[in-house]
Amino acid sequence: MDYDTLTGEFIRNMQSLQVAIRKGHIPDNIQGEMFVLIFIKERHGKIIPSDISDAIGVSSARVAAALNSLEKKGLITRRIDSDDRRRIIVELTPEGMVLAEEHKKMQMENIRAMLTLLGEEDSAELVRIIGRLSEVVSKDSIICGR
């Protein structure tokens, strides 16, 4: 197998896919905020900022910027942890919960539509391969340059 040719084809295909997906979508900074909102929602609406940065692999400064923006929009609140006053607990407001649920629903609908276009067999294979890739990459940090 010619892995160099396959690698080039993979990169071209992923770039084409990114361009197709991004057309007409919301800006990166808002997508990042939505990702954080959904992440908090999936952790039952309460989390500490360092857990967010650790889980999604971004700097604490970037998480702080997203949280500042979300707080200004009234989508999250921050409070001192009553059990450990050194920790800050981030929670979704009711508005933040609604927005996170709406965005997650839209995300599910979009992906379902994409998988439907691929068909049952190709969809199952795509999900299997992405799962396998995630498994392999998480075990071998050399691949990602870490």
CYANA upper distance limits for C-alpha pairs under 8 A (distance plus 0.5 A):
  2 ASP  CA      6 LEU  CA      6.84
  3 TYR  CA      7 THR  CA      6.28
  4 ASP  CA      8 GLY  CA      6.82
  5 THR  CA      9 GLU  CA      6.75
  6 LEU  CA     10 PHE  CA      6.53
  7 THR  CA     11 ILE  CA      6.71
  8 GLY  CA     12 ARG  CA      6.71
  9 GLU  CA     13 ASN  CA      6.55
 10 PHE  CA     14 MET  CA      6.59
 11 ILE  CA     15 GLN  CA      6.61
 12 ARG  CA     16 SER  CA      6.66
 13 ASN  CA     17 LEU  CA      6.58
 14 MET  CA     18 GLN  CA      6.62
 15 GLN  CA     19 VAL  CA      6.76
 16 SER  CA     20 ALA  CA      6.69
 17 LEU  CA     21 ILE  CA      6.57
 18 GLN  CA     22 ARG  CA      6.50
 19 VAL  CA     23 LYS  CA      6.80
 21 ILE  CA     25 HIS  CA      8.02
 22 ARG  CA     26 ILE  CA      8.38
 26 ILE  CA     30 ILE  CA      7.01
 26 ILE  CA     31 GLN  CA      7.01
 27 PRO  CA     31 GLN  CA      6.77
 28 ASP  CA     32 GLY  CA      6.51
 29 ASN  CA     33 GLU  CA      6.85
 29 ASN  CA     66 ALA  CA      8.50
 30 ILE  CA     34 MET  CA      6.68
 31 GLN  CA     35 PHE  CA      6.59
 32 GLY  CA     36 VAL  CA      6.79
 32 GLY  CA     66 ALA  CA      7.81
 33 GLU  CA     37 LEU  CA      6.66
 33 GLU  CA     66 ALA  CA      6.15
 33 GLU  CA     67 LEU  CA      8.25
 33 GLU  CA     69 SER  CA      8.50
 33 GLU  CA     70 LEU  CA      7.47
 34 MET  CA     38 ILE  CA      6.60
 34 MET  CA    100 ALA  CA      7.34
 34 MET  CA    103 HIS  CA      7.83
 35 PHE  CA     39 PHE  CA      6.51
 36 VAL  CA     40 ILE  CA      6.65
 36 VAL  CA     52 ILE  CA      7.99
 36 VAL  CA     66 ALA  CA      8.13
 37 LEU  CA     41 LYS  CA      6.69
 37 LEU  CA     92 LEU  CA      8.06
 37 LEU  CA     96 GLY  CA      7.52
 37 LEU  CA     97 MET  CA      8.34
 37 LEU  CA    100 ALA  CA      6.16
 38 ILE  CA     42 GLU  CA      6.58
 38 ILE  CA    100 ALA  CA      5.68
 38 ILE  CA    101 GLU  CA      8.03
 38 ILE  CA    103 HIS  CA      8.42
 38 ILE  CA    104 LYS  CA      7.45
 39 PHE  CA     43 ARG  CA      6.94
 39 PHE  CA     52 ILE  CA      8.15
 40 ILE  CA     44 HIS  CA      7.17
 40 ILE  CA     45 GLY  CA      5.54
 40 ILE  CA     46 LYS  CA      6.76
 40 ILE  CA     47 ILE  CA      6.91
 40 ILE  CA     90 VAL  CA      8.47
 40 ILE  CA     91 GLU  CA      7.82
 40 ILE  CA     92 LEU  CA      7.70
 41 LYS  CA     45 GLY  CA      5.00
 41 LYS  CA     46 LYS  CA      8.14
 41 LYS  CA     92 LEU  CA      7.71
 41 LYS  CA     97 MET  CA      7.21
 41 LYS  CA    100 ALA  CA      7.34
 43 ARG  CA     47 ILE  CA      7.31
 45 GLY  CA     90 VAL  CA      8.24
 45 GLY  CA     91 GLU  CA      5.71
 45 GLY  CA     92 LEU  CA      5.91
 45 GLY  CA     97 MET  CA      8.29
 46 LYS  CA     89 ILE  CA      6.89
 46 LYS  CA     90 VAL  CA      6.01
 46 LYS  CA     91 GLU  CA      5.11
 46 LYS  CA     92 LEU  CA      7.66
 47 ILE  CA     51 ASP  CA      7.32
 47 ILE  CA     52 ILE  CA      8.00
 47 ILE  CA     89 ILE  CA      6.09
 47 ILE  CA     90 VAL  CA      5.75
 47 ILE  CA     91 GLU  CA      7.26
 48 ILE  CA     52 ILE  CA      7.42
 48 ILE  CA     87 ARG  CA      7.56
 48 ILE  CA     88 ILE  CA      6.36
 48 ILE  CA     89 ILE  CA      5.42
 48 ILE  CA     90 VAL  CA      6.26
 49 PRO  CA     53 SER  CA      7.01
 49 PRO  CA     60 SER  CA      7.87
 49 PRO  CA     63 VAL  CA      7.44
 49 PRO  CA     64 ALA  CA      7.94
 49 PRO  CA     88 ILE  CA      7.81
 49 PRO  CA     89 ILE  CA      8.00
 49 PRO  CA     90 VAL  CA      7.47
 50 SER  CA     54 ASP  CA      6.49
 50 SER  CA     60 SER  CA      7.12
 51 ASP  CA     55 ALA  CA      6.44
 52 ILE  CA     56 ILE  CA      6.64
 52 ILE  CA     63 VAL  CA      7.68
 53 SER  CA     57 GLY  CA      5.99
 53 SER  CA     58 VAL  CA      5.55
 53 SER  CA     59 SER  CA      6.37
 53 SER  CA     60 SER  CA      6.11
 53 SER  CA     63 VAL  CA      6.67
 54 ASP  CA     58 VAL  CA      7.57
 58 VAL  CA     62 ARG  CA      7.03
 58 VAL  CA     63 VAL  CA      7.54
 59 SER  CA     63 VAL  CA      6.96
 60 SER  CA     64 ALA  CA      6.50
 61 ALA  CA     65 ALA  CA      6.70
 62 ARG  CA     66 ALA  CA      6.84
 63 VAL  CA     67 LEU  CA      6.58
 64 ALA  CA     68 ASN  CA      6.50
 65 ALA  CA     69 SER  CA      6.78
 66 ALA  CA     70 LEU  CA      6.63
 67 LEU  CA     71 GLU  CA      6.43
 67 LEU  CA     76 ILE  CA      8.01
 68 ASN  CA     72 LYS  CA      6.72
 69 SER  CA     73 LYS  CA      6.86
 70 LEU  CA     74 GLY  CA      6.88
 70 LEU  CA     75 LEU  CA      5.81
 70 LEU  CA     76 ILE  CA      6.40
 71 GLU  CA     75 LEU  CA      6.19
 71 GLU  CA     76 ILE  CA      5.46
 71 GLU  CA     77 THR  CA      6.48
 71 GLU  CA     78 ARG  CA      8.45
 74 GLY  CA     93 THR  CA      7.46
 74 GLY  CA     95 GLU  CA      7.75
 74 GLY  CA     96 GLY  CA      7.81
 75 LEU  CA     92 LEU  CA      6.46
 75 LEU  CA     93 THR  CA      5.75
 75 LEU  CA     94 PRO  CA      8.02
 75 LEU  CA     95 GLU  CA      6.18
 75 LEU  CA     96 GLY  CA      4.47
 75 LEU  CA     97 MET  CA      8.13
 76 ILE  CA     90 VAL  CA      7.19
 76 ILE  CA     91 GLU  CA      5.95
 76 ILE  CA     92 LEU  CA      4.83
 76 ILE  CA     93 THR  CA      5.57
 76 ILE  CA     96 GLY  CA      6.67
 77 THR  CA     90 VAL  CA      6.31
 77 THR  CA     91 GLU  CA      5.84
 77 THR  CA     92 LEU  CA      6.83
 77 THR  CA     93 THR  CA      7.04
 78 ARG  CA     88 ILE  CA      6.83
 78 ARG  CA     89 ILE  CA      6.06
 78 ARG  CA     90 VAL  CA      5.12
 78 ARG  CA     91 GLU  CA      6.88
 79 ARG  CA     88 ILE  CA      6.00
 79 ARG  CA     89 ILE  CA      5.81
 79 ARG  CA     90 VAL  CA      7.23
 80 ILE  CA     84 ASP  CA      8.26
 80 ILE  CA     85 ARG  CA      6.18
 80 ILE  CA     86 ARG  CA      7.78
 80 ILE  CA     87 ARG  CA      6.48
 80 ILE  CA     88 ILE  CA      5.12
 80 ILE  CA     89 ILE  CA      6.56
 81 ASP  CA     85 ARG  CA      5.80
 81 ASP  CA     86 ARG  CA      7.84
 81 ASP  CA     87 ARG  CA      5.98
 81 ASP  CA     88 ILE  CA      6.12
 81 ASP  CA     89 ILE  CA      6.29
 92 LEU  CA     96 GLY  CA      5.68
 92 LEU  CA     97 MET  CA      6.29
 93 THR  CA     97 MET  CA      6.70
 94 PRO  CA     98 VAL  CA      6.80
 95 GLU  CA     99 LEU  CA      6.70
 96 GLY  CA    100 ALA  CA      6.53
 97 MET  CA    101 GLU  CA      6.61
 98 VAL  CA    102 GLU  CA      6.63
 99 LEU  CA    103 HIS  CA      6.57
100 ALA  CA    104 LYS  CA      6.54
101 GLU  CA    105 LYS  CA      6.60
102 GLU  CA    106 MET  CA      6.71
103 HIS  CA    107 GLN  CA      6.56
104 LYS  CA    108 MET  CA      6.65
105 LYS  CA    109 GLU  CA      6.71
106 MET  CA    110 ASN  CA      6.66
107 GLN  CA    111 ILE  CA      6.72
108 MET  CA    112 ARG  CA      6.43
109 GLU  CA    113 ALA  CA      6.61
110 ASN  CA    114 MET  CA      6.81
111 ILE  CA    115 LEU  CA      6.61
112 ARG  CA    116 THR  CA      6.54
113 ALA  CA    117 LEU  CA      6.84
114 MET  CA    118 LEU  CA      7.00
115 LEU  CA    119 GLY  CA      6.79
115 LEU  CA    120 GLU  CA      8.02
115 LEU  CA    123 SER  CA      5.79
116 THR  CA    120 GLU  CA      7.52
116 THR  CA    123 SER  CA      8.02
118 LEU  CA    122 ASP  CA      6.20
118 LEU  CA    123 SER  CA      6.25
119 GLY  CA    123 SER  CA      6.34
120 GLU  CA    124 ALA  CA      6.66
121 GLU  CA    125 GLU  CA      6.75
122 ASP  CA    126 LEU  CA      6.48
123 SER  CA    127 VAL  CA      6.71
124 ALA  CA    128 ARG  CA      6.62
125 GLU  CA    129 ILE  CA      6.56
126 LEU  CA    130 ILE  CA      6.61
127 VAL  CA    131 GLY  CA      6.58
128 ARG  CA    132 ARG  CA      6.64
129 ILE  CA    133 LEU  CA      6.49
130 ILE  CA    134 SER  CA      6.57
131 GLY  CA    135 GLU  CA      6.73
132 ARG  CA    136 VAL  CA      6.68
133 LEU  CA    137 VAL  CA      6.49
134 SER  CA    138 SER  CA      6.49
135 GLU  CA    139 LYS  CA      6.90
136 VAL  CA    140 ASP  CA      6.76
137 VAL  CA    141 SER  CA      6.83
137 VAL  CA    143 ILE  CA      6.89
137 VAL  CA    144 CYS  CA      7.77
141 SER  CA    145 GLY  CA      7.17
141 SER  CA    146 ARG  CA      6.03
142 ILE  CA    146 ARG  CA      6.31
